């Protein structure tokens, strides 16, 4: 019995030790599994990003973020994914939560540019300014900040920003462009012209550089230089830039190149004409809106404008005649438009039911009233 009791005690102890070992083993296994899951999700997201597969990468990073949302590197990976998918709101919301000293240079740039791409110029100025304080030789960001200040009607701040960079590097084309435009907006045309010249010496003979240089020289009465640069700019535009044609025409006249100037001014007038198709649609809709809201005189005027772009519109002649007849006292005008309507409508070989009814009504009005003392209906 003594041996039996001892055996039972040993078995009980072994069972207890085994159970305790299983619990310890489970603890040792469970904790690493959670860590490995996070690591595996991040690795899977990284692998997708290497293949430019932002769709699946986003899912992996988001799951990882749900497990650990306080890790700056993971936040930046997720934000980077959103940024590359043009979801700039989500990218900026994530990145602005990270302390600035924990942001990588690229993440900092994405934060600033996210606001720029959302059209939030004030937020872009703030974050771009913070970035430039940390990375003063980031030329692209300096140029962007200089332009943003000019856009906010603060060109003087843009000049300060651009000049601080330019004192260390005067060869950056992006910064020089932005700085020249800031000088131009600040109406210091001499300083702007010098920078545009420097850009041209650097080989930056783009339309904007040539056009802006020409404009600067025109402002400081150096008209021969203005003529030279505006002419080159107009050629680069494919002779399609109306503003450049106009400015070039004015300079030609001021330098007594009269026939050439008149040619450019005529071309500018032609280029400035609005798109006929668009104007047809706009004037037609405006006329209908005015008519349906009881603004008959406005409707008539807009329909008349519509005829400039669509002179053979049968319905428009009828609408003008009808509105004039019933809602104004100008019966002579109504008669003119009714007659023009009938002239066009009778040329239709197969008029539909609606047009036939309109013809009959116009003929009845002209026949019945004959415009002798007729009163408005």
C-alpha positions in Angstrom: 0.0 0.0 0.0 2.9 2.3 0.9 4.4 1.8 -2.6 1.1 2.3 -4.2 0.5 5.6 -2.4 4.0 6.8 -3.4 3.4 5.9 -7.0 0.1 7.8 -7.1 1.9 10.8 -5.6 4.6 10.8 -8.2 2.1 10.5 -11.0 0.1 13.4 -9.6 3.3 15.5 -9.5 4.3 14.6 -13.0 0.8 15.5 -14.2 1.0 18.9 -12.5 4.4 19.6 -13.9 3.3 18.6 -17.4 0.2 20.9 -17.2 2.4 23.7 -15.9 4.9 23.1 -18.7 2.1 23.2 -21.3 0.9 26.6 -20.0 4.5 27.9 -20.0 4.9 26.6 -23.5 1.7 28.2 -24.6 2.9 31.5 -23.2 6.2 31.2 -25.0 4.4 30.5 -28.3 1.5 33.0 -28.1 3.6 36.1 -27.6 6.0 35.5 -30.5 3.0 34.7 -32.8 1.6 38.3 -32.3 5.0 39.8 -33.1 5.5 37.6 -36.1 2.0 38.4 -37.4 2.9 42.1 -37.4 6.3 41.5 -39.0 4.8 39.2 -41.7 2.1 41.7 -42.6 4.7 44.5 -42.9 7.0 42.2 -45.0 4.0 41.3 -47.2 3.2 45.0 -47.7 6.8 45.8 -48.5 6.9 42.9 -51.0 3.8 44.3 -52.8 5.3 47.8 -52.9 8.4 46.4 -54.6 6.1 45.2 -57.3 4.2 48.6 -57.3 1.1 46.8 -56.1 -0.3 49.5 -53.9 -3.7 47.9 -53.8 -2.7 44.8 -51.9 0.1 46.6 -50.0 -2.5 48.9 -48.6 -4.5 46.0 -47.2 -1.4 44.5 -45.5 -0.2 47.8 -44.0 -3.7 48.6 -42.8 -4.0 45.3 -41.0 -0.5 45.8 -39.5 -1.5 49.4 -38.5 -4.6 48.0 -36.7 -2.3 45.8 -34.6 0.2 48.6 -33.9 -0.8 52.2 -34.7 1.9 53.9 -32.7 4.9 53.0 -34.8 6.1 55.9 -36.9 7.8 53.7 -39.5 4.6 51.8 -40.1 2.6 55.0 -40.2 4.9 56.3 -42.9 4.6 53.1 -44.9 0.8 53.3 -44.8 0.9 57.0 -45.7 3.3 56.4 -48.5 0.8 53.8 -49.9 -2.1 56.3 -49.7 0.1 59.0 -51.3 1.0 56.9 -54.3 -2.7 56.1 -54.7 -3.4 59.9 -54.8 -5.4 59.7 -51.5 -3.8 62.8 -50.2 -6.3 63.4 -47.5 -5.5 60.1 -45.8 -1.8 60.5 -46.3 -1.7 63.9 -44.7 -4.0 62.8 -41.8 -1.6 60.0 -41.0 1.7 62.0 -41.4 0.7 65.0 -39.4 0.3 62.7 -36.3 4.0 61.8 -36.4 6.4 64.1 -34.5 8.4 66.2 -37.1 11.7 64.8 -35.8 10.5 61.3 -36.5 9.5 62.0 -40.1 11.8 60.8 -42.8 12.7 63.4 -45.5 10.5 61.7 -48.0 7.5 61.4 -45.6 7.9 65.1 -44.7 7.8 66.0 -48.4 4.7 63.8 -48.9 3.0 65.6 -46.0 3.6 69.0 -47.6 2.8 68.0 -51.1 -0.4 66.2 -49.9 -1.8 69.6 -48.9 -0.6 71.2 -52.1 -2.3 68.6 -54.1 -5.5 69.2 -52.1 -5.4 72.9 -53.0 -4.7 73.9 -49.4 -2.0 76.5 -50.1 -1.8 77.8 -46.5 -1.2 74.3 -45.0 1.4 73.7 -47.8 3.2 76.9 -46.8 3.3 75.8 -43.2 4.6 72.3 -43.7 6.9 73.2 -46.6 8.4 75.9 -44.3 8.9 73.4 -41.5 10.6 71.0 -44.0 12.9 73.8 -45.4 13.9 74.6 -41.9 15.2 71.0 -41.5 16.4 70.5 -45.0 17.3 74.0 -46.4 19.0 72.6 -49.5 15.9 70.7 -50.8 15.7 72.8 -53.9 12.3 71.4 -55.1 10.7 72.3 -51.8 12.3 75.7 -51.7 10.9 76.4 -55.2 7.5 75.1 -54.3 7.4 77.3 -51.2 8.5 80.4 -53.1 5.7 79.8 -55.6 3.2 79.2 -52.9 4.1 82.5 -51.2 3.6 84.3 -54.6 0.3 82.5 -55.0 -0.8 83.8 -51.5 0.1 87.4 -52.6 3.2 87.3 -50.5 5.9 87.4 -53.2 8.3 89.2 -50.8 8.3 86.2 -48.5 9.0 84.0 -51.5 11.9 86.2 -52.4 13.4 85.8 -48.9 13.0 82.0 -49.2 14.5 81.8 -52.7 17.4 84.1 -52.0 18.4 82.2 -48.8 18.8 79.1 -51.0 20.3 81.0 -54.0 23.2 82.4 -51.8 24.5 78.8 -51.5 23.4 77.5 -54.9 22.6 79.9 -57.8 22.3 77.3 -60.5 19.1 75.4 -59.5 16.7 76.0 -62.4 13.6 75.3 -60.3 14.5 77.8 -57.6 15.6 80.4 -60.2 12.3 80.0 -62.0 10.3 80.5 -58.8 12.4 83.4 -57.7 12.2 85.1 -61.0 8.4 84.8 -60.9 8.3 86.1 -57.4 10.4 89.2 -58.4 8.0 89.7 -61.3 4.9 89.5 -59.0 6.7 92.0 -56.7 6.9 94.3 -59.7 10.7 94.4 -59.6 11.0 93.8 -63.3 14.8 94.5 -63.5 15.6 91.8 -60.9 13.2 89.4 -62.6 14.7 90.1 -66.1 18.2 89.3 -64.7 17.0 86.0 -63.4 15.2 85.1 -66.6 18.4 85.9 -68.5 20.3 83.5 -66.2 17.7 80.8 -66.9 18.1 81.3 -70.6 21.9 81.0 -70.2 21.3 77.8 -68.4 19.4 76.5 -71.4 15.9 76.9 -69.9 14.4 78.3 -73.0 10.8 77.3 -72.2 7.8 79.3 -73.2 7.2 80.7 -69.7 10.8 81.9 -69.4 10.9 83.6 -72.8 7.4 85.1 -72.4 8.1 86.4 -68.8 11.4 87.8 -70.0 9.7 89.6 -72.8 7.1 91.0 -70.4 9.8 92.2 -68.0 11.6 94.0 -70.8 8.4 95.6 -72.0 7.7 96.9 -68.5 11.2 98.6 -68.3 10.9 100.0 -71.9 13.7 97.8 -73.3 11.4 97.2 -76.3 13.9 95.5 -78.6 14.7 92.9 -76.0 10.9 92.5 -75.4 10.3 92.0 -79.1 13.1 89.4 -79.4 11.8 87.3 -76.4 8.1 87.6 -77.1 8.6 86.6 -80.7 10.6 83.5 -79.7 7.9 82.7 -77.1 5.1 83.0 -79.6 6.9 80.6 -82.0 7.4 78.1 -79.2 3.7 78.3 -78.5 3.0 77.2 -82.0 1.6 80.7 -82.6 -1.4 79.7 -80.5 -1.0 81.8 -77.3 -3.4 84.7 -77.6 -1.9 86.8 -74.7 1.6 86.5 -76.3 0.3 87.5 -79.7 -1.4 90.6 -78.1 1.7 91.6 -76.2 3.9 91.1 -79.3 1.5 93.2 -81.4 1.6 96.0 -78.9 5.4 96.0 -78.8 5.6 95.9 -82.6 3.3 99.0 -82.8 5.4 100.8 -80.1 8.6 100.0 -82.1 7.0 101.2 -85.3 6.7 97.8 -86.9 3.1 98.7 -87.8 2.2 96.0 -90.4 3.7 93.3 -88.3 2.0 94.6 -85.2 -1.4 94.7 -86.9 -0.9 91.1 -88.0 -0.2 89.9 -84.5 -3.2 91.9 -83.1 -5.5 90.4 -85.7 -4.2 87.0 -84.8 -4.7 87.7 -81.1 -8.3 88.7 -81.8 -8.9 85.5 -83.7 -7.3 83.4 -80.9 -9.3 85.0 -78.2 -12.6 84.1 -79.8 -14.5 81.6 -77.6 -15.1 78.0 -78.6 -18.2 78.0 -80.8 -19.5 74.6 -79.7 -19.3 75.5 -76.0 -20.9 78.9 -76.5 -23.8 77.4 -78.4 -24.5 75.1 -75.5 -24.1 77.9 -72.8 -26.3 80.5 -74.5 -29.0 77.9 -75.3 -29.2 76.8 -71.7 -29.0 80.4 -70.3 -31.8 81.5 -72.6 -34.0 78.6 -71.5 -33.3 79.3 -67.9 -34.2 83.0 -68.2 -37.4 82.2 -70.1 -38.6 79.6 -67.7 -38.0 82.0 -64.7 -40.0 84.8 -66.4 -36.9 86.9 -67.3 -38.0 87.4 -70.9 -35.9 90.3 -71.9 -32.8 88.6 -70.7 -33.8 85.4 -72.5 -34.3 87.3 -75.8 -30.8 88.9 -75.5 -29.1 85.6 -74.8 -30.9 83.9 -77.7 -29.7 86.6 -79.9 -26.2 86.0 -78.7 -26.8 82.3 -79.5 -27.5 83.1 -83.1 -24.0 84.5 -83.4 -22.7 81.0 -82.8 -25.6 79.1 -84.5 -27.0 81.4 -87.2 -29.2 78.8 -88.8 -31.0 77.7 -85.6 -34.7 77.6 -86.6 -36.0 77.1 -83.1 -34.0 80.1 -81.7 -35.6 82.5 -84.3 -39.0 81.2 -83.3 -38.2 81.5 -79.5 -37.1 85.1 -80.0 -40.1 86.0 -82.1 -42.5 84.3 -79.7 -41.0 85.9 -76.5 -40.8 89.3 -78.2 -44.4 89.1 -79.4 -46.0 88.1 -76.1 -43.8 89.8 -73.5 -42.5 93.0 -75.1 -43.9 95.9 -77.0 -41.5 95.6 -79.9 -43.8 94.1 -82.5 -41.5 95.1 -85.4 -38.8 93.0 -84.0 -41.2 90.1 -83.4 -42.3 90.3 -87.1 -38.7 90.3 -88.3 -37.9 87.1 -86.3 -41.1 85.4 -87.3 -40.4 86.1 -90.9 -36.8 84.8 -90.6 -38.1 81.7 -88.8 -40.5 81.0 -91.6 -37.9 81.6 -94.2 -35.7 78.8 -92.7 -38.5 76.5 -91.6 -40.1 76.3 -95.1 -36.8 75.0 -96.4 -37.1 71.9 -94.4 -38.2 69.0 -96.7 -39.8 66.9 -94.0 -40.8 69.0 -91.1 -41.8 67.1 -88.0 -45.1 67.6 -86.1 -43.7 70.2 -83.7 -42.1 72.3 -86.5 -45.3 72.1 -88.5 -47.3 73.5 -85.5 -44.7 76.3 -85.0 -45.0 77.2 -88.7 -48.8 77.4 -88.5 -48.7 79.5 -85.4 -46.2 82.0 -86.9 -48.3 82.3 -90.1 -51.5 82.8 -88.1 -49.9 85.6 -86.0 -48.5 87.4 -89.0 -51.8 87.0 -90.9 -54.2 87.8 -88.1 -52.4 90.8 -86.6 -50.6 92.1 -89.7 -48.8 94.4 -87.2 -51.2 97.2 -87.5 -52.1 98.4 -84.1 -51.9 95.0 -82.6 -51.8 94.9 -78.8 -49.6 92.6 -76.6 -51.3 89.5 -75.5 
